Amino acid sequence: MIDRANKPEKTSLDMAGQVGAKAARKLQAQRNPTPGVWFGLGLMGVIGWSVVVPTLLGAALGLWLDRHYPGGHSWTLALMAAGLVLGCFNAWVWVTKEDAAMGYDRENHDDRP
């Protein structure tokens, strides 16, 4: 004979907890669908523009300064490099913030048992 007194049986509370966890996972998946290819391409575009725009603005300002205030050094090169550094920093901050938000979402809203 099998001794059932030593083995815990699944109670209705255990089953209700499992069903609740599965329902919460389904609701979470509906609220936050898995990003697709277009999301990735859009993300690359946003990051690219966040680097390109400050670089081009720096180059344009540098060209204007070189035409109106010629000197021994190139304002175009200096401001283009400054714009590139500023754009890269901007993209890094944005990506870090998005990564932290996605990590927070995974840690705090994942109701897996």
N, C-alpha and C positions, 0 to 999 in steps of 0.2 A: 504494500500500500504506500501511497505517496503521502507524506506528511505535509499538509498545506499550512499548518500553523506557523512554520518557520519562514515561509515565503510570503512576502507582502503582495497582495493582489492589487491590481489597478482599481482605484476607486473612481467614482464619478468626478471627484474634484481633479484628479490627475488628468482624466480625459477632457474635462472642461478647460483646464489650463492649456493642454495641447491644442485643442480646437481654437481657443482664444489666441494663442501665439500664431497659429497658421493664418487666422483671419487678419491679425495685425500685420503679418508679413505681406499678405495680398494687398491690403490697403496701402501699405508703404510702397509697394511696387507700382501700384496704380498712380500714386501721387508723384513718385519720382521714377519715371521710366528710364531704362538703360539708354544712355546717350549713344547715338548712332554715328555713322561716318560723317554726316553733314554737320553734326555738332563738333566733331574733331576738326573738320575743315574750317568751320566758323571760328573756333577757338584759335587756330593758327593764324587766321586772318586778323583777329583782334590783337593778338600779340604782335604780329607783323606791323600793323598800322601804329601800334603804340610805340614802336621803335622808329619807324620811317618818318612819321610826322614831325617829331622834335628834331630829327636829323635834317630834314628838308628845310624846316624853319630856321635852324641854325645856319645852314648853307645860304639861304636867301638873305638873312640878315647880314651875314658875312660878306656876301657880294655887294650889298648896298653900302656897307661900311668901307669896303675896298674901293668902290667907285668915288665915294664922297670924301673919304679921309685916307688917302693912300699913305702907306708907311713902310717900314722896314720888314714887317711880318705880314702874313696873310690872315686876315680876319676870317675869310671863308673857311680855311682849313681848321683854324682854332675853334670857331663856333660850330662847324659841322661835327668835329670830334666831341665837343661838349654836348651837342644835341644827341649824338649817338650814345654817349654815356648816360645822359638823362633818360633817354628812351629805354635803354636796357634796364636801368634801375626801375623805371616805371613798370615794365613788363615783369620783372622779377617780383616786385611787390604785389602786383595783381595776381600772378600765378600762385604765390605763397598764400595769399588770402583765399583764393578759390580752393586750393588744396586743403587748407585748414577747415574751410566750410564743409567740404566733402567728407573729411575725416570726422568732423563733429557729427555730421549726419549719420555716418556709419556707426559711430560709437554710441550715440544717444538715442537713435531711433530704430535700432535693429533689435527686434523683440524675439530673437531666436531663443529657444529653451536651452 
